């Protein structure tokens, strides 16, 4: 790692170890990443050359779901857990374009997210960044900044884009989702995108997913490409909106969006559930 990278990094940021948020930033074409992050990203690109397309598909899924929830559903408060680094088209920008004054709370445990997000939102009294870990959902729900902006007696949009596949099985990601959903009012919605292993339905893709999972765990220490049955468990007790749990480009696509069938097409899926 170039010495200058550590010297120029915000205080408290270890640039010698790759970060999930910064690897994703690289895939999106961002500049908030370092040599260790780029090394992991380049290894991933050898397995899935269209990985940047998958990252863009995830951002497009975010845009469509946030617009739907702020517009057609009329939700005015969003809790984005595992938000990652700020990039073009953030949740608050999309939601507030549809409905000015919408409240948004971003949650991430990466200190770099806190640094950049705090600077971006310094003068915004409708949006906040909470430094917390998804593994401790009660601390997120009880955080003063969360409580200041989110009224849990009214519907909330709970967003978990690309988060849960970085939680190990023993950390009980489905249980974490349930704990976050429990205090939400009726009419709240949950949006999840997640790495997917399609198994026998697409055996070549399943092999690639297994290879990617091994790579991520070796270099990032996280990454689970789960089965459809495992992913549907996240929506237990929720009404899954049409078209259900599908590859990201298939969730209510808009005209002109890229939906080409690359290697990652069936390995990144998402869905939206409504709390009755």
TAFEN-V611660 format. One record per backbone hydrogen bond with DSSP energy under -1.0 kcal/mol. CO is the residue of the C=O (numbers start at 1). NH is the residue of the N-H. If there is no record, write none. Layout:
# TAFEN-V611660
CO_NH + CO_NH
This chain:
# TAFEN-V611660
2_5 + 3_7 + 4_8 + 5_9 + 10_13 + 19_23 + 20_24 + 21_25 + 22_26 + 23_27 + 24_28 + 25_30 + 26_29 + 31_33 + 34_38 + 35_39 + 36_40 + 37_41 + 38_42 + 39_43 + 40_44 + 41_45 + 44_48 + 48_51 + 50_54 + 51_55 + 52_56 + 53_57 + 54_58 + 55_59 + 56_60 + 57_61 + 58_62 + 59_63 + 60_64 + 61_65 + 62_66 + 63_67 + 64_68 + 65_69 + 66_70 + 67_71 + 68_73 + 69_75 + 76_103 + 77_157 + 78_105 + 79_159 + 80_107 + 90_94 + 91_95 + 92_96 + 93_97 + 94_98 + 95_99 + 99_102 + 103_78 + 104_128 + 105_80 + 106_130 + 107_82 + 107_83 + 110_113 + 110_114 + 111_115 + 112_116 + 113_117 + 114_118 + 115_119 + 116_120 + 117_121 + 121_124 + 126_104 + 128_106 + 130_108 + 130_132 + 133_136 + 136_139 + 136_140 + 137_141 + 138_142 + 143_147 + 144_148 + 145_149 + 146_150 + 151_154 + 156_189 + 157_79 + 158_191 + 159_81 + 160_193 + 163_166 + 164_167 + 165_224 + 168_171 + 169_172 + 172_176 + 173_177 + 174_178 + 175_179 + 176_180 + 177_181 + 178_182 + 181_184 + 185_188 + 188_275 + 189_158 + 190_273 + 191_160 + 192_271 + 193_162 + 194_269 + 195_226 + 198_201 + 199_202 + 202_206 + 203_207 + 204_208 + 205_209 + 206_210 + 207_211 + 208_212 + 209_213 + 210_214 + 211_215 + 212_216 + 213_217 + 214_218 + 215_219 + 216_220 + 216_221 + 226_197 + 227_231 + 228_232 + 229_233 + 231_234 + 232_235 + 233_236 + 235_238 + 239_274 + 241_244 + 246_270 + 247_250 + 248_251 + 250_252 + 254_257 + 260_262 + 262_265 + 264_267 + 267_196 + 268_248 + 269_194 + 270_246 + 271_192 + 272_241 + 273_190 + 274_239 + 275_187
